Amino acid sequence: MTTLALCLLAGEIVTLTNGFELKVDRHEIRGEEIVLISGTGETALPRAAITSIEQLPQNPLPQESAQAEAPVIQPLSQEDPLESAAAKHGLPPSFVRSVAKAESAFNPKAVSSKGAIGMMQLMPQTAQALGVDPHDVQQNAEGGARLLRDLLIQYKDHPDQVRMALAAYNAGSGAVKKYNGIPPYRETQNYVEKVIRNYTQAKSR
């Protein structure tokens, strides 16, 4: 019998003009827009907002033949919730980890004086809107990653997209709208720069 060789597509890396990278399953060109498609939905961006799109290398699976023995199934190791949440929502893992580091120093049981919960410091009403349990480590990570992705999309046309998204994550979109930029709160300003610094250091390693 003919042997089979299967390949898994690893997706694409989209680099935006602001230097930020997103991992998506694929893209489509529709008129003057490029639509990024992933398991969480579609995001339309103007062509000018994208610098490049790279196809990630395919990962060939072992060949199978009629004579091959049944494979031994190895138990899966426990996945880092931040890594899996980042992958699910098409964000660089180091970016999500940089936010978690600034928010809670990776403490899944952290609770702030304002009531924010877990590694990603989700407020109860925010977690409810996202449909996640903030006390569950995996759901907390996924809720935070999804919120970050939504905010990055919200500010996709802003020249300082990443800082705006981080400011909104910390102080809320209402505060960002009120001040038409990063709010003049020392906590928020320090937070944004701390995350950017963590992310820059992580990328340079």
N, CA and C atoms as a LAMMPS dump frame, in Angstrom:
ITEM: TIMESTEP
0
ITEM: NUMBER OF ATOMS
615
ITEM: BOX BOUNDS ff ff ff
-5.0000000000000000e+02 5.0000000000000000e+02
-5.0000000000000000e+02 5.0000000000000000e+02
-5.0000000000000000e+02 5.0000000000000000e+02
ITEM: ATOMS id mol type element x y z
1 1 1 N 0.85 -1.191 0
2 1 2 C 0 0 0
3 1 3 C 0.884 1.239 0
4 2 1 N 0.43 2.255 -0.698
5 2 2 C 1.194 3.501 -0.758
6 2 3 C 1.233 4.182 0.599
7 3 1 N 2.423 4.62 0.971
8 3 2 C 2.539 5.332 2.238
9 3 3 C 1.981 6.749 2.095
10 4 1 N 1.57 7.317 3.223
11 4 2 C 0.987 8.647 3.228
12 4 3 C 1.882 9.594 4.013
13 5 1 N 2.042 10.799 3.521
14 5 2 C 2.757 11.853 4.255
15 5 3 C 1.82 13.039 4.399
16 6 1 N 1.484 13.369 5.624
17 6 2 C 0.558 14.471 5.876
18 6 3 C 1.327 15.677 6.389
19 7 1 N 0.801 16.88 6.124
20 7 2 C 1.427 18.107 6.607
21 7 3 C 0.397 18.944 7.352
22 8 1 N 0.832 19.533 8.418
23 8 2 C -0.008 20.463 9.154
24 8 3 C 0.434 21.88 8.829
25 9 1 N -0.509 22.722 8.443
26 9 2 C -0.194 24.116 8.202
27 9 3 C -0.097 24.843 9.536
28 10 1 N 0.991 25.525 9.735
29 10 2 C 1.198 26.198 11.019
30 10 3 C 0.626 27.605 11.037
31 11 1 N 0.088 28.077 9.897
32 11 2 C -0.508 29.4 9.867
33 11 3 C 0.429 30.45 9.298
34 12 1 N 0.123 31.71 9.599
35 12 2 C 0.882 32.829 9.054
36 12 3 C 1.204 33.833 10.159
37 13 1 N 2.301 34.548 9.975
38 13 2 C 2.667 35.646 10.866
39 13 3 C 2.482 36.939 10.099
40 14 1 N 1.629 37.807 10.62
41 14 2 C 1.346 39.097 9.989
42 14 3 C 2.065 40.183 10.774
43 15 1 N 2.928 40.938 10.095
44 15 2 C 3.644 42.037 10.734
45 15 3 C 2.978 43.356 10.353
46 16 1 N 2.563 44.115 11.371
47 16 2 C 1.907 45.396 11.132
48 16 3 C 2.949 46.503 11.004
49 17 1 N 2.533 47.636 10.48
50 17 2 C 3.465 48.741 10.266
51 17 3 C 4.023 49.289 11.574
52 18 1 N 3.322 49.037 12.692
53 18 2 C 3.831 49.497 13.988
54 18 3 C 4.799 48.506 14.616
55 19 1 N 5.112 47.434 13.886
56 19 2 C 6.072 46.452 14.371
57 19 3 C 5.451 45.291 15.125
58 20 1 N 4.149 45.354 15.397
59 20 2 C 3.483 44.281 16.137
60 20 3 C 3.215 43.108 15.206
61 21 1 N 3.227 41.913 15.788
62 21 2 C 3.004 40.701 14.997
63 21 3 C 1.776 39.953 15.496
64 22 1 N 1.018 39.408 14.573
65 22 2 C -0.149 38.589 14.905
66 22 3 C -0.029 37.246 14.2
67 23 1 N -0.434 36.186 14.885
68 23 2 C -0.453 34.862 14.276
69 23 3 C -1.884 34.547 13.873
70 24 1 N -2.088 34.211 12.619
71 24 2 C -3.419 33.895 12.106
72 24 3 C -3.35 32.588 11.319
73 25 1 N -4.522 32.041 11.026
74 25 2 C -4.568 30.813 10.234
75 25 3 C -4.281 31.107 8.76
76 26 1 N -4.912 32.178 8.249
77 26 2 C -4.722 32.537 6.838
78 26 3 C -5.238 33.957 6.619
79 27 1 N -5.097 34.453 5.402
80 27 2 C -5.618 35.777 5.089
81 27 3 C -6.281 35.765 3.722
82 28 1 N -7.144 36.751 3.492
83 28 2 C -7.775 36.945 2.195
84 28 3 C -7.706 38.418 1.836
85 29 1 N -7.499 38.702 0.558
86 29 2 C -7.497 40.09 0.084
87 29 3 C -8.873 40.397 -0.485
88 30 1 N -9.515 41.39 0.093
89 30 2 C -10.848 41.795 -0.343
90 30 3 C -10.823 43.288 -0.634
91 31 1 N -10.655 43.627 -1.9
92 31 2 C -10.577 45.024 -2.28
93 31 3 C -9.337 45.673 -1.695
94 32 1 N -9.54 46.761 -0.96
95 32 2 C -8.429 47.481 -0.348
96 32 3 C -8.126 46.996 1.059
97 33 1 N -8.791 45.927 1.473
98 33 2 C -8.579 45.395 2.814
99 33 3 C -7.971 44.003 2.756
100 34 1 N -7.241 43.669 3.806
101 34 2 C -6.737 42.313 4
102 34 3 C -7.445 41.757 5.222
103 35 1 N -8.128 40.641 5.052
104 35 2 C -8.893 40.039 6.132
105 35 3 C -8.069 38.917 6.751
106 36 1 N -7.786 39.054 8.052
107 36 2 C -7.036 38.044 8.793
108 36 3 C -8.017 37.078 9.426
109 37 1 N -7.802 35.789 9.204
110 37 2 C -8.758 34.768 9.627
111 37 3 C -8.096 33.815 10.611
112 38 1 N -8.746 33.642 11.761
113 38 2 C -8.252 32.698 12.769
114 38 3 C -9.449 32.008 13.393
115 39 1 N -9.171 31.128 14.336
116 39 2 C -10.243 30.377 14.973
117 39 3 C -11.212 31.246 15.744
118 40 1 N -10.8 32.482 16.095
119 40 2 C -11.664 33.365 16.87
120 40 3 C -12.467 34.32 15.999
121 41 1 N -12.284 34.256 14.673
122 41 2 C -13.058 35.124 13.791
123 41 3 C -12.205 35.798 12.74
124 42 1 N -12.723 36.899 12.18
125 42 2 C -12.046 37.634 11.117
126 42 3 C -11.771 39.071 11.549
127 43 1 N -10.653 39.608 11.075
128 43 2 C -10.288 40.997 11.329
129 43 3 C -9.883 41.63 10.012
130 44 1 N -10.55 42.713 9.623
131 44 2 C -10.226 43.403 8.372
132 44 3 C -9.325 44.588 8.657
133 45 1 N -8.21 44.655 7.936
134 45 2 C -7.265 45.76 8.087
135 45 3 C -6.967 46.365 6.718
136 46 1 N -6.735 47.674 6.652
137 46 2 C -6.311 48.262 5.372
138 46 3 C -4.942 47.736 4.978
139 47 1 N -4.692 47.621 3.69
140 47 2 C -3.405 47.097 3.221
141 47 3 C -2.227 47.891 3.785
142 48 1 N -2.425 49.206 3.941
143 48 2 C -1.338 50.063 4.413
144 48 3 C -0.929 49.759 5.845
145 49 1 N -1.783 49.059 6.594
146 49 2 C -1.477 48.765 7.997
147 49 3 C -0.592 47.534 8.147
148 50 1 N -0.352 46.813 7.045
149 50 2 C 0.393 45.552 7.1
150 50 3 C 1.684 45.661 6.313
151 51 1 N 2.777 45.304 6.972
152 51 2 C 4.094 45.344 6.331
153 51 3 C 4.378 44.062 5.563
154 52 1 N 4.086 42.908 6.2
155 52 2 C 4.386 41.636 5.547
156 52 3 C 3.529 40.524 6.129
157 53 1 N 3.403 39.464 5.358
158 53 2 C 2.713 38.25 5.795
159 53 3 C 3.61 37.078 5.445
160 54 1 N 3.995 36.315 6.456
161 54 2 C 4.892 35.178 6.234
162 54 3 C 4.169 33.869 6.527
163 55 1 N 4.337 32.905 5.635
164 55 2 C 3.795 31.571 5.857
165 55 3 C 4.726 30.818 6.796
166 56 1 N 4.185 30.334 7.89
167 56 2 C 5.008 29.548 8.803
168 56 3 C 5.319 28.205 8.16
169 57 1 N 6.467 27.62 8.477
170 57 2 C 6.85 26.353 7.852
171 57 3 C 5.892 25.239 8.212
172 58 1 N 5.688 24.355 7.246
173 58 2 C 4.848 23.191 7.489
174 58 3 C 5.615 22.168 8.303
175 59 1 N 4.889 21.46 9.149
176 59 2 C 5.498 20.43 9.986
177 59 3 C 5.033 19.054 9.516
178 60 1 N 5.87 18.319 8.77
179 60 2 C 5.439 17.011 8.282
180 60 3 C 5.267 16.025 9.434
181 61 1 N 4.217 15.251 9.356
182 61 2 C 4 14.191 10.333
183 61 3 C 4.709 12.924 9.86
184 62 1 N 5.043 12.031 10.752
185 62 2 C 5.708 10.795 10.337
186 62 3 C 4.875 10.027 9.317
187 63 1 N 5.567 9.406 8.373
188 63 2 C 4.871 8.623 7.378
189 63 3 C 4.245 7.385 8.011
190 64 1 N 3.131 6.973 7.422
191 64 2 C 2.428 5.797 7.899
192 64 3 C 2.458 4.727 6.809
193 65 1 N 2.536 3.479 7.188
194 65 2 C 2.462 2.393 6.222
195 65 3 C 1.657 1.262 6.82
196 66 1 N 1.273 0.312 5.972
197 66 2 C 0.451 -0.809 6.439
198 66 3 C 1.213 -1.65 7.444
199 67 1 N 2.548 -1.676 7.329
200 67 2 C 3.337 -2.515 8.206
201 67 3 C 3.69 -1.815 9.525
202 68 1 N 3.379 -0.516 9.611
203 68 2 C 3.785 0.223 10.808
204 68 3 C 3.026 -0.267 12.033
205 69 1 N 3.726 -0.258 13.163
206 69 2 C 3.074 -0.639 14.406
207 69 3 C 2.18 0.489 14.888
208 70 1 N 1.218 0.138 15.725
209 70 2 C 0.34 1.148 16.286
210 70 3 C 1.162 2.127 17.106
211 71 1 N 0.913 3.421 16.939
212 71 2 C 1.715 4.414 17.66
213 71 3 C 1.457 4.36 19.156
214 72 1 N 2.479 4.68 19.903
215 72 2 C 2.346 4.789 21.347
216 72 3 C 1.882 6.197 21.672
217 73 1 N 0.785 6.334 22.357
218 73 2 C 0.239 7.641 22.685
219 73 3 C 0.85 8.125 23.987
220 74 1 N 1.565 9.223 23.906
221 74 2 C 2.191 9.8 25.082
222 74 3 C 1.231 10.796 25.72
223 75 1 N 1.167 10.825 27.048
224 75 2 C 0.302 11.807 27.687
225 75 3 C 0.815 13.213 27.424
226 76 1 N -0.112 14.146 27.224
227 76 2 C 0.268 15.522 26.969
228 76 3 C 0.746 16.186 28.254
229 77 1 N 1.819 16.948 28.142
230 77 2 C 2.267 17.7 29.296
231 77 3 C 1.32 18.872 29.523
232 78 1 N 1.234 19.331 30.746
233 78 2 C 0.337 20.432 31.046
234 78 3 C 0.831 21.683 30.347
235 79 1 N -0.053 22.302 29.591
236 79 2 C 0.329 23.449 28.782
237 79 3 C 0.278 24.723 29.611
238 80 1 N 1.206 25.604 29.353
239 80 2 C 1.207 26.908 29.998
240 80 3 C -0.064 27.64 29.578
241 81 1 N -0.915 28.045 30.524
242 81 2 C -2.176 28.697 30.152
243 81 3 C -1.972 29.986 29.373
244 82 1 N -0.902 30.72 29.677
245 82 2 C -0.645 31.961 28.95
246 82 3 C -0.217 31.681 27.517
247 83 1 N 0.597 30.645 27.337
248 83 2 C 1.057 30.279 25.99
249 83 3 C -0.128 29.826 25.133
250 84 1 N -0.97 28.963 25.696
251 84 2 C -2.106 28.445 24.922
252 84 3 C -3.126 29.536 24.648
253 85 1 N -3.333 30.451 25.611
254 85 2 C -4.275 31.553 25.406
255 85 3 C -3.777 32.481 24.304
256 86 1 N -2.475 32.744 24.303
257 86 2 C -1.891 33.59 23.261
258 86 3 C -2.067 32.957 21.884
259 87 1 N -1.796 31.659 21.807
260 87 2 C -1.931 30.949 20.527
261 87 3 C -3.375 30.959 20.051
262 88 1 N -4.303 30.767 20.967
263 88 2 C -5.725 30.715 20.612
264 88 3 C -6.201 32.029 20.015
265 89 1 N -5.664 33.139 20.52
266 89 2 C -6.131 34.448 20.072
267 89 3 C -5.142 35.165 19.153
268 90 1 N -4.139 34.41 18.656
269 90 2 C -3.25 34.939 17.633
270 90 3 C -2.306 36.022 18.096
271 91 1 N -1.903 35.981 19.385
272 91 2 C -0.994 36.981 19.92
273 91 3 C 0.366 36.364 20.225
274 92 1 N 1.439 37.15 20.173
275 92 2 C 2.741 36.618 20.571
276 92 3 C 2.711 36.214 22.047
277 93 1 N 3.127 35.009 22.379
278 93 2 C 3.118 34.584 23.785
279 93 3 C 3.884 35.524 24.698
280 94 1 N 5.007 36.069 24.201
281 94 2 C 5.806 36.967 25.031
282 94 3 C 5.053 38.255 25.36
283 95 1 N 4.135 38.656 24.494
284 95 2 C 3.341 39.86 24.755
285 95 3 C 2.334 39.592 25.876
286 96 1 N 1.638 38.466 25.788
287 96 2 C 0.661 38.11 26.827
288 96 3 C 1.375 37.894 28.157
289 97 1 N 2.525 37.254 28.115
290 97 2 C 3.284 37.031 29.344
291 97 3 C 3.778 38.357 29.938
292 98 1 N 4.117 39.312 29.091
293 98 2 C 4.561 40.611 29.58
294 98 3 C 3.438 41.331 30.314
295 99 1 N 2.215 41.174 29.808
296 99 2 C 1.058 41.77 30.486
297 99 3 C 0.813 41.076 31.822
298 100 1 N 0.854 39.743 31.828
299 100 2 C 0.631 38.991 33.067
300 100 3 C 1.692 39.32 34.114
301 101 1 N 2.922 39.526 33.65
302 101 2 C 4.005 39.869 34.574
303 101 3 C 3.747 41.223 35.228
304 102 1 N 3.312 42.194 34.421
305 102 2 C 3.034 43.524 34.951
306 102 3 C 1.781 43.546 35.819
307 103 1 N 0.798 42.73 35.445
308 103 2 C -0.469 42.726 36.164
309 103 3 C -0.368 42.053 37.535
310 104 1 N 0.275 40.889 37.586
311 104 2 C 0.199 40.085 38.812
312 104 3 C 1.483 39.368 39.174
313 105 1 N 2.552 39.596 38.395
314 105 2 C 3.787 38.825 38.577
315 105 3 C 3.503 37.329 38.45
316 106 1 N 2.572 36.981 37.546
317 106 2 C 2.196 35.599 37.228
318 106 3 C 1.487 34.887 38.392
319 107 1 N 0.924 35.627 39.311
320 107 2 C 0.24 35.014 40.463
321 107 3 C -1.213 34.721 40.11
322 108 1 N -1.593 33.436 39.961
323 108 2 C -2.97 33.101 39.579
324 108 3 C -3.997 33.395 40.673
325 109 1 N -3.532 33.63 41.891
326 109 2 C -4.45 33.891 43.002
327 109 3 C -4.468 35.365 43.407
328 110 1 N -3.84 36.202 42.594
329 110 2 C -3.772 37.618 42.929
330 110 3 C -5.151 38.267 42.873
331 111 1 N -5.432 39.118 43.839
332 111 2 C -6.662 39.917 43.86
333 111 3 C -6.258 41.335 44.255
334 112 1 N -6.56 42.297 43.406
335 112 2 C -6.159 43.675 43.675
336 112 3 C -7.125 44.341 44.645
337 113 1 N -6.733 45.514 45.118
338 113 2 C -7.596 46.267 46.039
339 113 3 C -8.891 46.705 45.363
340 114 1 N -8.884 46.747 44.029
341 114 2 C -10.094 47.132 43.286
342 114 3 C -10.944 45.926 42.905
343 115 1 N -10.422 44.712 43.206
344 115 2 C -11.193 43.506 42.923
345 115 3 C -10.811 42.77 41.668
346 116 1 N -9.725 43.192 40.992
347 116 2 C -9.269 42.487 39.796
348 116 3 C -8.675 41.142 40.198
349 117 1 N -8.918 40.121 39.367
350 117 2 C -8.647 38.74 39.76
351 117 3 C -7.656 38.048 38.828
352 118 1 N -6.755 37.248 39.432
353 118 2 C -5.923 36.315 38.688
354 118 3 C -4.732 36.923 37.969
355 119 1 N -4.074 36.075 37.172
356 119 2 C -2.863 36.484 36.467
357 119 3 C -3.083 37.688 35.57
358 120 1 N -4.224 37.705 34.871
359 120 2 C -4.499 38.788 33.936
360 120 3 C -5.325 39.9 34.567
361 121 1 N -5.587 39.786 35.882
362 121 2 C -6.274 40.826 36.654
363 121 3 C -7.564 41.298 35.966
364 122 1 N -8.479 40.363 35.8
365 122 2 C -9.776 40.673 35.199
366 122 3 C -10.746 41.149 36.271
367 123 1 N -11.419 42.253 36.008
368 123 2 C -12.49 42.686 36.887
369 123 3 C -13.675 41.738 36.695
370 124 1 N -14.446 41.485 37.76
371 124 2 C -15.562 40.537 37.649
372 124 3 C -16.52 40.856 36.499
373 125 1 N -16.864 42.139 36.307
374 125 2 C -17.8 42.496 35.236
375 125 3 C -17.18 42.285 33.855
376 126 1 N -15.862 42.496 33.766
377 126 2 C -15.177 42.251 32.491
378 126 3 C -15.16 40.757 32.177
379 127 1 N -14.857 39.948 33.2
380 127 2 C -14.846 38.494 33.016
381 127 3 C -16.231 37.998 32.609
382 128 1 N -17.256 38.57 33.217
383 128 2 C -18.622 38.166 32.872
384 128 3 C -18.937 38.496 31.418
385 129 1 N -18.517 39.687 30.975
386 129 2 C -18.756 40.085 29.588
387 129 3 C -18.009 39.184 28.609
388 130 1 N -16.838 38.693 29.035
389 130 2 C -16.039 37.808 28.19
390 130 3 C -16.496 36.362 28.281
391 131 1 N -17.373 36.071 29.249
392 131 2 C -17.88 34.709 29.413
393 131 3 C -16.879 33.755 30.011
394 132 1 N -16.015 34.257 30.919
395 132 2 C -15.01 33.395 31.547
396 132 3 C -15.117 33.48 33.061
397 133 1 N -14.6 32.461 33.712
398 133 2 C -14.511 32.44 35.17
399 133 3 C -13.127 32.974 35.541
400 134 1 N -13.041 34.158 36.148
401 134 2 C -11.72 34.744 36.418
402 134 3 C -10.903 33.971 37.446
403 135 1 N -11.571 33.09 38.213
404 135 2 C -10.858 32.305 39.218
405 135 3 C -10.238 31.04 38.62
406 136 1 N -10.656 30.682 37.405
407 136 2 C -10.077 29.543 36.705
408 136 3 C -8.849 30.022 35.94
409 137 1 N -7.709 29.385 36.187
410 137 2 C -6.442 29.869 35.626
411 137 3 C -6.481 29.938 34.099
412 138 1 N -6.945 28.872 33.45
413 138 2 C -6.974 28.848 31.992
414 138 3 C -7.952 29.877 31.437
415 139 1 N -9.135 29.955 32.039
416 139 2 C -10.128 30.91 31.554
417 139 3 C -9.675 32.345 31.799
418 140 1 N -8.985 32.57 32.898
419 140 2 C -8.46 33.902 33.183
420 140 3 C -7.46 34.317 32.108
421 141 1 N -6.563 33.393 31.76
422 141 2 C -5.57 33.674 30.722
423 141 3 C -6.24 33.928 29.379
424 142 1 N -7.228 33.109 29.046
425 142 2 C -7.907 33.262 27.764
426 142 3 C -8.718 34.55 27.715
427 143 1 N -9.352 34.903 28.835
428 143 2 C -10.108 36.143 28.876
429 143 3 C -9.206 37.352 28.685
430 144 1 N -8.047 37.337 29.352
431 144 2 C -7.11 38.447 29.211
432 144 3 C -6.556 38.549 27.802
433 145 1 N -6.215 37.411 27.197
434 145 2 C -5.68 37.417 25.829
435 145 3 C -6.731 37.896 24.838
436 146 1 N -7.962 37.456 25.042
437 146 2 C -9.039 37.89 24.136
438 146 3 C -9.276 39.392 24.266
439 147 1 N -9.263 39.901 25.5
440 147 2 C -9.455 41.336 25.709
441 147 3 C -8.333 42.126 25.05
442 148 1 N -7.099 41.66 25.184
443 148 2 C -5.972 42.33 24.537
444 148 3 C -6.144 42.356 23.019
445 149 1 N -6.544 41.226 22.462
446 149 2 C -6.741 41.157 21.007
447 149 3 C -7.844 42.12 20.561
448 150 1 N -8.947 42.137 21.312
449 150 2 C -10.064 43.024 20.961
450 150 3 C -9.634 44.49 21.016
451 151 1 N -8.83 44.839 22.017
452 151 2 C -8.372 46.226 22.148
453 151 3 C -7.389 46.588 21.035
454 152 1 N -6.518 45.65 20.659
455 152 2 C -5.589 45.898 19.555
456 152 3 C -6.359 46.131 18.256
457 153 1 N -7.431 45.383 18.075
458 153 2 C -8.27 45.578 16.888
459 153 3 C -8.989 46.928 16.968
460 154 1 N -9.469 47.265 18.156
461 154 2 C -10.18 48.533 18.353
462 154 3 C -9.32 49.734 17.977
463 155 1 N -8.018 49.644 18.293
464 155 2 C -7.111 50.767 18.024
465 155 3 C -6.208 50.52 16.823
466 156 1 N -6.649 49.663 15.914
467 156 2 C -5.795 49.255 14.799
468 156 3 C -5.388 50.417 13.904
469 157 1 N -6.196 51.472 13.851
470 157 2 C -5.879 52.603 12.979
471 157 3 C -5.108 53.702 13.705
472 158 1 N -4.826 53.504 14.983
473 158 2 C -4.093 54.519 15.745
474 158 3 C -2.594 54.307 15.558
475 159 1 N -1.821 55.384 15.367
476 159 2 C -0.371 55.22 15.148
477 159 3 C 0.356 54.616 16.349
478 160 1 N -0.237 54.728 17.544
479 160 2 C 0.379 54.138 18.74
480 160 3 C -0.539 53.041 19.283
481 161 1 N -0.896 52.134 18.386
482 161 2 C -1.896 51.108 18.662
483 161 3 C -1.634 50.302 19.93
484 162 1 N -0.409 49.823 20.082
485 162 2 C -0.103 48.93 21.2
486 162 3 C -0.234 49.657 22.534
487 163 1 N 0.321 50.855 22.626
488 163 2 C 0.232 51.609 23.882
489 163 3 C -1.219 51.978 24.205
490 164 1 N -1.99 52.312 23.187
491 164 2 C -3.399 52.641 23.404
492 164 3 C -4.149 51.42 23.952
493 165 1 N -3.88 50.25 23.359
494 165 2 C -4.547 49.026 23.808
495 165 3 C -4.171 48.697 25.247
496 166 1 N -2.898 48.861 25.57
497 166 2 C -2.446 48.575 26.932
498 166 3 C -3.052 49.566 27.923
499 167 1 N -3.14 50.829 27.539
500 167 2 C -3.753 51.829 28.414
501 167 3 C -5.212 51.494 28.669
502 168 1 N -5.901 51.049 27.629
503 168 2 C -7.306 50.677 27.78
504 168 3 C -7.455 49.423 28.631
505 169 1 N -6.521 48.506 28.516
506 169 2 C -6.554 47.298 29.342
507 169 3 C -6.417 47.673 30.811
508 170 1 N -5.592 48.652 31.096
509 170 2 C -5.331 49.048 32.483
510 170 3 C -6.39 49.999 33.036
511 171 1 N -6.758 51.011 32.254
512 171 2 C -7.641 52.066 32.765
513 171 3 C -9.046 52.031 32.184
514 172 1 N -9.239 51.226 31.137
515 172 2 C -10.543 51.158 30.495
516 172 3 C -10.606 51.999 29.236
517 173 1 N -11.385 51.547 28.261
518 173 2 C -11.512 52.278 26.994
519 173 3 C -12.139 53.646 27.206
520 174 1 N -13.016 53.76 28.218
521 174 2 C -13.666 55.035 28.489
522 174 3 C -12.666 56.11 28.859
523 175 1 N -11.671 55.746 29.668
524 175 2 C -10.65 56.718 30.071
525 175 3 C -9.792 57.128 28.88
526 176 1 N -9.467 56.172 28.024
527 176 2 C -8.669 56.473 26.834
528 176 3 C -9.437 57.418 25.909
529 177 1 N -10.736 57.162 25.767
530 177 2 C -11.578 58.027 24.923
531 177 3 C -11.693 59.417 25.532
532 178 1 N -11.855 59.486 26.844
533 178 2 C -12.014 60.772 27.532
534 178 3 C -10.818 61.676 27.289
535 179 1 N -9.615 61.109 27.361
536 179 2 C -8.402 61.912 27.211
537 179 3 C -7.82 61.848 25.801
538 180 1 N -8.521 61.151 24.916
539 180 2 C -8.084 61.017 23.526
540 180 3 C -6.632 60.536 23.439
541 181 1 N -6.311 59.565 24.287
542 181 2 C -4.962 59.022 24.341
543 181 3 C -4.735 58.352 25.68
544 182 1 N -3.488 58.089 25.992
545 182 2 C -3.177 57.457 27.276
546 182 3 C -3.555 58.416 28.401
547 183 1 N -4.391 57.985 29.339
548 183 2 C -4.831 58.879 30.424
549 183 3 C -3.652 59.381 31.26
550 184 1 N -3.773 60.569 31.844
551 184 2 C -2.678 61.131 32.643
552 184 3 C -2.622 60.549 34.051
553 185 1 N -2.783 59.243 34.129
554 185 2 C -2.684 58.557 35.41
555 185 3 C -1.279 57.967 35.513
556 186 1 N -0.597 58.258 36.598
557 186 2 C 0.767 57.74 36.74
558 186 3 C 0.778 56.218 36.674
559 187 1 N -0.194 55.593 37.327
560 187 2 C -0.244 54.12 37.321
561 187 3 C -0.335 53.578 35.906
562 188 1 N -1.241 54.159 35.104
563 188 2 C -1.44 53.677 33.735
564 188 3 C -0.212 53.943 32.872
565 189 1 N 0.357 55.124 32.984
566 189 2 C 1.535 55.459 32.181
567 189 3 C 2.718 54.552 32.523
568 190 1 N 2.918 54.309 33.822
569 190 2 C 4 53.406 34.24
570 190 3 C 3.731 51.979 33.774
571 191 1 N 2.459 51.582 33.839
572 191 2 C 2.062 50.234 33.439
573 191 3 C 2.359 49.995 31.956
574 192 1 N 1.954 50.942 31.12
575 192 2 C 2.161 50.797 29.677
576 192 3 C 3.647 50.645 29.366
577 193 1 N 4.463 51.492 29.935
578 193 2 C 5.898 51.426 29.654
579 193 3 C 6.527 50.162 30.226
580 194 1 N 5.999 49.691 31.35
581 194 2 C 6.525 48.457 31.952
582 194 3 C 6.256 47.259 31.05
583 195 1 N 5.048 47.178 30.503
584 195 2 C 4.718 46.065 29.61
585 195 3 C 5.561 46.138 28.337
586 196 1 N 5.672 47.328 27.768
587 196 2 C 6.483 47.5 26.556
588 196 3 C 7.929 47.094 26.825
589 197 1 N 8.454 47.494 27.977
590 197 2 C 9.839 47.141 28.338
591 197 3 C 9.983 45.633 28.496
592 198 1 N 9.038 44.991 29.192
593 198 2 C 9.079 43.532 29.357
594 198 3 C 9.043 42.823 28.008
595 199 1 N 8.175 43.314 27.131
596 199 2 C 8.005 42.677 25.82
597 199 3 C 9.258 42.856 24.968
598 200 1 N 9.837 44.06 24.998
599 200 2 C 11.057 44.333 24.221
600 200 3 C 12.212 43.454 24.705
601 201 1 N 12.339 43.328 26.007
602 201 2 C 13.405 42.489 26.573
603 201 3 C 13.193 41.031 26.204
604 202 1 N 11.941 40.566 26.251
605 202 2 C 11.637 39.171 25.917
606 202 3 C 11.956 38.879 24.455
607 203 1 N 11.665 39.809 23.572
608 203 2 C 11.924 39.621 22.147
609 203 3 C 13.42 39.588 21.834
610 204 1 N 14.217 40.301 22.638
611 204 2 C 15.653 40.398 22.358
612 204 3 C 16.443 39.207 22.868
613 205 1 N 15.784 38.323 23.628
614 205 2 C 16.505 37.165 24.175
615 205 3 C 16.686 36.068 23.131
